[in-house]
């Protein structure tokens, strides 16, 4: 308190000057209509700017909750779309469809807690694991398109091998004509992959949509992969050199959807049984 009083005594002349200036300004504004209007208009402008800035800051800190809610809503829509798609596929051939077949895919929402995009072999860590029903081999997608597949789980976390990995290959097809190929990352740009094994006898155009074929059972059929960015014919080669711009933005992944194929084990058991019969 004593230091405060000494500070006031030291600057008493300056403080008195400031006080008189404030009093003079208030008297000027109070007794003159023009200055009064100008002052309050300026004050309102500054107040509006401050409130707008404050609102923007508040909205920024709310983005985490907003993104989480949007991810949950997208999950619900994915479930509905998958159900409609499966029902449409099977009711083309059957008047009555098995509900298990129609609803063969289940979806779980997970948050990305670690992610790499600039290595030759990249990995993604998500915050769901064995306690949430996740298992090795399950496919992972994002709101934009495919992401990868789970290769390792513990109780609370899972590791995903994304498309941006040298050992990841995805069975794909051109949506427009159904031509089959495979997606493979070349290790260069995080947003671009190669579409392989598409013969030059097929018409491929820039802008063609590339989706999963569903044949390798890693991803549900017709899951979005990307669009053709460049098509090049190599002399004396029977296949195109095709660049695909991936629809998933791996560098900004926040939430993903883990997909379980309920019938996958049944399918694999049948195929394994056939292989054993052939080998005997």
Phi, psi and omega in degrees: 000321181295321178296324178295317179294322177295323178295318178296318180295324182291323182250028186295324180294315180295317180296322177296320178298314180298318180297316179294324178296318180295317179298317180297318180295317180296320178295321180296314181293322184290324187258004180228119186295321182296310180296326179296314181294317180298316181298312183288329175295317178295319180297320179295321179297314180294320179297318178298319178297316180295317179296320179296317178296317180297319179295321178296319178297317179298318179296324180298315182286346176273351185300325180301313179292321179297315179297321179296318179294320178295322178297320178295320179294319177297323178299315179299318180292323177299317180298315180295316181295319179298319179296316179295319181297313180296319180297319180296319181297314187277331180283354172292334185244345182229139175286325177241130184249142176293125182297330178293322179291318181297320182254045187286344180251133173244150186238142176227135180276136178220152180258138177281123181249346176204144187201138174231148182225352188249011177260168174290322177240100183266158179220154177233135176252133179240160189268027176232146182216211185298326180293340178263007178089008181280146182219161175300136178100346179292143179275155182229131178231170176237174175302335181271329183170198184289154179241302182172207179222151180286132179244347181201140180224147160237196187297320188246347184224161176221149177255131181250131169272111184276176174302329180280061181212139186295338182259007182262122175232136183238129175290127187227169175209154175279124186299322187295321185233359177077007181296133184271152176197196178217142180265130180217131179280137181266004176080012183259278183261137185293345184253005185229137176227170180260140170260112187258164171065028175257114185291152181289351175286347182265142177277115178239133183237150172299131182101350177300138178279133177249129182226169179288148180273333183086359184284330181268002174063010176284317180237153173300148179298147177067025171284139185293134175248309181171198179230150180293126182258325182208138177234125182228135175263124179264126181306137178065018175247144182267355180239148176290158165257106189239128173261134178242128174277116184292140182278342176272128177269093187295329183289343182237023180296130177242315179229147178225167178241124178266130186248131175249127174270107185298328184265003185297316181298321178295318179295314181295323179297318179295316180295321178295321178298319179295317180298321178294321179294321181293321183287344182283000000 
